Amino acid sequence: MVRRNQQEDDMNPITHTHDPRFVQASRRLGQASPADDLRQLFERFFQMGDLSDGSSVVTSQWTPRVDIREEDGRFVILADLPGIDPDEVEIMMDKGILSIKGERKSEIEEHAERYSRIERRYGMFHRRFALPDSADPEGITARGYNGVLEISIPKRPETTPRRIHVGKGDGRVS
């Protein structure tokens, strides 16, 4: 048996252990190591500039990635939600804010002793998006397929500005 030194072990990105302390820590953190927690903290910190429109609730246990695109007649939000039943996702519209809430349930607790690495995030999430004035909140639809939630937000018909004539009054203010 060839024994590697500690430095080689530390540099190996793929390691496995059955140490119960490691499994307990990973179960508590929902991932493999404190380094992964630090990585996620940095990701959240640097995303804050991108999310200044209030499109994320930072208290979430994890934040699903989204793509937002504008098409001719609608806006489309695509959210990665693998492992989540689309029927269990709550989508709400209130005062121009579209909210998406849900939970990815963990199956790890039942068999924690069998895991040597846990990287996927579990728990509640909540994303919010401020919709533009051109969005029609009454026609929003959503569907889930292959772990992706697609939300379709139709645009309101474009209005053209019109000039309003100001007439002369009789000198009294009503």
QUICOR-V605777 format. One record per backbone hydrogen bond with DSSP energy under -1.0 kcal/mol. NH is the residue of the N-H (numbers start at 0). CO is the residue of the C=O. E is the energy in kcal/mol with one decimal. If there is no record, write none. Layout:
# QUICOR-V605777
NH;CO;E
NH;CO;E
This chain:
# QUICOR-V605777
8;4;-1.8
9;5;-2.6
10;6;-1.6
22;18;-1.9
23;19;-2.6
24;20;-2.3
25;21;-2.9
26;22;-2.3
27;23;-2.3
28;24;-2.6
29;25;-2.1
36;32;-1.3
37;33;-2.4
38;34;-2.3
39;35;-2.3
40;36;-2.2
41;37;-2.3
42;38;-2.4
43;39;-2.6
44;40;-2.4
45;41;-2.7
46;42;-1.6
47;43;-1.1
49;46;-1.1
50;46;-1.4
53;50;-1.8
56;125;-1.5
59;56;-1.7
60;123;-1.5
66;77;-2.4
68;75;-2.5
70;73;-3.3
74;152;-2.9
75;68;-2.8
76;150;-2.5
77;66;-3.0
78;148;-2.6
79;64;-2.6
80;146;-3.2
83;80;-1.5
87;84;-2.3
88;85;-1.4
89;100;-2.7
91;98;-2.2
93;96;-2.3
96;93;-1.7
97;128;-3.1
98;91;-3.0
99;126;-3.0
100;89;-2.8
101;124;-1.8
103;122;-2.4
110;107;-1.1
113;110;-1.8
114;111;-1.4
122;103;-2.9
124;101;-2.3
126;99;-2.7
128;97;-2.4
130;95;-2.9
134;131;-2.0
135;153;-3.3
138;135;-1.3
140;151;-2.2
142;149;-2.0
144;147;-2.4
147;144;-2.1
148;78;-2.9
149;142;-3.2
150;76;-2.9
151;140;-2.8
152;74;-3.0
154;72;-2.4
155;133;-3.3
